[in-house]
Amino acid sequence: MNRYRLAPRLLGRRVPLPLVAWLTLVWVTLWGELSPGNVLGGLAAGLVVTWLLPLPILDPGVRVHPVALARFLLHFSWDMVTSTARVVFWVAHPGQPPAQIVRVGLRTSSESMTVLVMIALSTVPGSLVLEAYPRELVLHVLGRPGDVTEAVRADVAGLESRIVAAFGTRHDREELR
């Protein structure tokens, strides 16, 4: 359902009230004082801006699925703990820690899901996204001895699946099947 169709019209144009409310809040915050004049001025400014400069309707392509989100957060928390322990070990260990550059293919074509995967990977200690291509990431992995290319690819595939299950649209989830 298109939420923009529900917006009231002002002189022939639709004006999204949540955006007007947000602009009013920003206006009052910038003035630094909650007064009737500032609120009315913010409402007027918000109405004028949204009427003169209508924004296109954009779908960010992100949905929240609570059960899958809880599963993702549990796995992500565990990854944070184990990766932190691994990095701490190699920081305290004398010598050069093992590091590798790994190319990982992604199954999703959604830019939103790819960005979420990149953020999750870069947040975990010991991994960093160096480059991103359509359906492919180049990672720097720290603290895993030996050739861990396949293990890293499996870990990223699992992370991608959990992220798409937690935040993906129906199309994104079908694409991974």
Secondary structure as UniProt FT lines:
FT   HELIX           3..6
FT   STRAND          9..10
FT   TURN            11..12
FT   STRAND          13..14
FT   HELIX           17..31
FT   HELIX           36..52
FT   HELIX           66..92
FT   STRAND          99..105
FT   HELIX           111..123
FT   TURN            125..126
FT   STRAND          127..133
FT   TURN            134..135
FT   STRAND          136..142
FT   HELIX           149..167
FT   HELIX           170..176
//
